[in-house]
Amino acid sequence: GGAPLKNLNELEWVKGEIFANIWTNETDLVARIDPKTGIVTGWIDLRGLLSPRERAQVDVLNGIAYDAATDRLFITGKLWPRVFEIRLIPAK
């Protein structure tokens, strides 16, 4: 939206893009950033990965890992009970 993002955390290089979570307890979103321009090109919405009960007992989403050899993307967070392998699909 033309304004800088604050509190970027856990940056990961994924297929020519930078993925970064926003460090707060209030969001489970990951920004997709064009490394040439620094512009956010999209968002990965990870709300709902944890149940409401699990979400109440954990801290921030802050783990992003990409395995280029097998093209797999992993997400987790502080005190999260699991590591999730996710696949990105276009928004409807």
C-alpha positions in Angstrom: 0.0 0.0 0.0 3.0 2.4 -0.4 4.0 2.3 3.2 7.0 0.4 4.7 6.3 -2.8 6.5 7.6 -2.9 10.1 8.7 -5.9 12.2 9.7 -8.2 9.3 11.1 -11.4 10.7 12.3 -14.8 9.5 13.1 -13.9 5.9 13.5 -16.8 3.5 14.5 -16.9 -0.2 11.9 -18.9 -2.2 12.1 -19.2 -5.9 13.3 -15.7 -6.5 11.1 -14.1 -3.9 11.6 -13.1 -0.3 9.0 -14.5 2.2 8.8 -12.7 5.5 6.5 -13.0 8.4 5.3 -9.9 10.3 6.5 -10.3 13.9 3.4 -9.8 16.2 1.0 -12.1 17.9 -1.8 -10.6 15.8 -1.1 -12.0 12.4 -0.4 -15.3 10.7 0.5 -13.7 7.4 3.7 -14.0 5.3 4.6 -11.2 2.9 5.9 -12.1 -0.6 8.4 -9.5 -1.5 10.1 -8.7 -4.9 13.8 -8.5 -4.0 14.5 -6.1 -6.9 12.0 -3.5 -5.9 11.2 -4.3 -2.3 7.5 -4.2 -3.1 5.1 -6.6 -1.4 3.6 -8.6 -4.3 1.2 -10.7 -2.2 0.4 -12.3 1.1 0.3 -15.9 2.3 -2.6 -16.3 4.7 -1.8 -19.0 7.3 -4.7 -18.3 9.6 -6.4 -21.5 10.5 -3.4 -23.8 10.5 -3.8 -24.1 14.2 -7.1 -24.7 15.9 -8.3 -21.8 18.1 -7.4 -23.8 21.2 -3.8 -24.4 19.9 -3.5 -20.8 18.8 -4.3 -19.5 22.3 -1.4 -21.6 23.7 1.4 -20.6 21.3 3.4 -17.6 20.3 4.1 -16.0 17.0 4.5 -17.6 13.6 8.2 -17.2 12.9 9.5 -20.2 11.1 9.8 -20.3 7.4 12.0 -22.9 5.6 12.3 -23.8 2.0 14.0 -26.9 0.7 14.9 -26.1 -2.9 16.1 -29.6 -3.7 12.6 -31.1 -3.1 10.6 -27.8 -3.6 9.0 -28.0 -0.2 8.0 -25.1 2.0 7.7 -25.5 5.8 6.0 -23.2 8.4 6.1 -23.2 12.2 6.2 -20.8 15.1 7.4 -20.3 18.7 5.9 -23.0 20.8 3.8 -24.4 17.9 3.0 -28.1 18.4 3.9 -29.0 14.8 5.8 -28.0 11.7 3.6 -27.7 8.6 4.5 -28.5 5.0 2.4 -26.2 2.9 1.7 -25.8 -0.8 0.8 -22.4 -2.2 -2.3 -22.1 -4.3 -3.6 -19.0 -6.1 -6.3 -17.0 -4.3 -9.8 -17.5 -5.6 
